[in-house]
């Protein structure tokens, strides 16, 4: 994993930030827009029309349906240290972030906006408090993954929904300095699948070729069975493995919890019903446990950042998670139907394999 320059070595390092008010990030480039309420390219300038240049004239952008906005095009070498973004649109699954390193044609990061920041449910807004990602009220998405680049960094946001997105606010803070020759590049990939009892395993990531280190898993799922659901193993296959070299005890263990995240095992007995307890910590958590009806569809959001416990690989890498629970009588495990979306996070040397086609907007909406 790329290690950023220690703070005590950063005195004098060139620091820049791209935002609506300084869309190029150039030195001396912020707050230059002159308010003009009649300019169709500046729909947000009217409130500053009586104040003039230097005030809050161009804090946001709009993106038409089917259009892509280039948020950043940075010439390196350097490293992105912070990425904030939010929008007034109801469905973050309609917005897709793509990041390209060093003049790539295919992206190294591709994900719906919400899922990339550990908030993969359109209809269950929640906060996240962790070291690498924070979601603050309301839907303020913040990432602190270190993203080095040698030649260039390009970030785009696509509106793949049917309506104009009126407000997108963002900022991208980066520092310009030499990057070590052996530094790997940040990658993230979204996947979604519906597991069935006869095929109850979701692929978190597959097809990674090269040298790298796995640093994070995010899962958003809709559980479609009654009773407990979190017994599935999380498996990591390294460098030609037939069987996983690294495997956890179960889903709740992998995400740091125990004993059903505090939920009662006697879901069939209303006297003892108790929902899972949500929690956040620096490197793992379950910030959403929406289980008003323990017998019906329930929503969960879970993250695990492998920062202190990263998983290195030299040739290839694959990760899966099982959808496994208990039958109500608690005698046998039960492969479960579940709607699972995931984002895998890793660093690797380039080039990387082309990602699978991103699911269509219709297949990204939350249940």
QUIRAPE-V49543 format. One record per backbone hydrogen bond with DSSP energy under -1.0 kcal/mol. NH is the residue of the N-H (numbers start at 1). CO is the residue of the C=O. E is the energy in kcal/mol with one decimal. If there is no record, write none. Layout:
{{NH	CO	E} {NH	CO	E}}
//
This chain:
{{9	6	-2.0} {10	7	-1.8} {13	10	-2.2} {16	174	-2.9} {18	172	-2.4} {19	22	-1.2} {29	26	-1.7} {31	21	-1.4} {39	36	-2.0} {42	39	-1.9} {45	42	-1.6} {48	45	-1.3} {49	46	-2.2} {51	48	-1.8} {52	48	-2.1} {55	52	-1.3} {57	55	-1.9} {61	168	-1.8} {63	165	-2.3} {66	159	-2.3} {67	64	-2.2} {69	157	-3.0} {71	155	-1.9} {72	155	-1.7} {74	153	-3.1} {76	151	-3.6} {78	149	-2.6} {79	175	-2.4} {80	147	-2.5} {81	173	-2.6} {82	173	-1.6} {83	143	-2.0} {84	171	-2.8} {85	141	-2.1} {86	169	-2.1} {88	167	-1.4} {94	91	-1.4} {96	158	-2.1} {97	111	-2.7} {98	156	-1.9} {99	109	-1.9} {100	154	-2.8} {102	152	-2.9} {108	99	-2.8} {109	99	-1.4} {110	188	-1.9} {111	97	-1.9} {113	95	-3.0} {116	112	-1.9} {118	115	-1.9} {119	114	-2.4} {128	135	-1.7} {131	282	-2.5} {134	142	-2.4} {135	128	-2.0} {136	140	-2.3} {140	136	-3.1} {141	85	-2.0} {142	134	-2.3} {143	83	-2.4} {144	132	-3.1} {147	80	-2.2} {149	78	-2.6} {153	74	-2.1} {154	100	-2.4} {155	72	-2.1} {156	98	-2.6} {157	69	-2.7} {158	96	-2.5} {159	67	-2.8} {160	94	-2.7} {165	63	-2.9} {168	61	-1.6} {169	86	-1.9} {171	84	-2.2} {172	18	-2.2} {173	82	-2.2} {174	16	-2.6} {175	79	-2.3} {176	14	-2.2} {183	180	-1.7} {185	348	-2.7} {187	346	-2.9} {188	108	-1.7} {189	344	-1.9} {190	110	-1.3} {191	342	-2.3} {193	340	-2.5} {195	338	-2.7} {196	199	-1.1} {199	196	-1.7} {201	199	-1.1} {202	321	-3.1} {204	319	-1.7} {205	319	-1.9} {208	317	-1.2} {210	315	-3.2} {212	313	-2.5} {213	347	-2.7} {214	311	-3.3} {215	345	-2.5} {216	345	-1.4} {217	304	-2.2} {218	343	-2.2} {219	302	-2.8} {220	341	-2.9} {221	300	-2.6} {222	339	-2.4} {223	298	-2.8} {224	337	-1.5} {231	324	-3.0} {235	320	-2.4} {236	246	-2.8} {237	318	-3.2} {239	316	-2.4} {245	236	-1.3} {246	236	-1.7} {248	234	-1.7} {252	230	-1.6} {254	250	-2.5} {255	251	-1.9} {256	253	-1.8} {257	252	-2.6} {262	259	-1.7} {263	260	-2.2} {264	274	-1.5} {269	266	-2.0} {272	269	-2.1} {277	261	-3.3} {279	286	-1.1} {285	303	-2.1} {286	279	-2.0} {288	301	-1.2} {290	299	-2.8} {291	289	-1.0} {296	293	-1.8} {298	223	-1.5} {299	290	-2.1} {300	221	-2.4} {301	288	-1.9} {302	219	-2.8} {303	285	-2.5} {304	217	-2.1} {305	283	-3.6} {306	215	-2.0} {307	305	-1.8} {311	214	-2.0} {313	212	-2.7} {317	208	-1.4} {318	237	-1.7} {319	205	-2.6} {320	235	-1.9} {321	202	-2.5} {322	233	-1.9} {323	200	-2.5} {325	334	-2.4} {326	228	-2.1} {327	332	-2.3} {330	327	-2.8} {334	325	-2.9} {336	323	-2.6} {339	222	-2.3} {340	193	-2.7} {341	220	-3.0} {342	191	-2.9} {343	218	-2.0} {344	189	-2.4} {345	216	-2.3} {346	187	-2.3} {347	213	-2.7} {348	185	-2.0} {349	211	-2.3} {363	360	-1.0} {364	361	-1.7} {365	361	-1.0}}
//
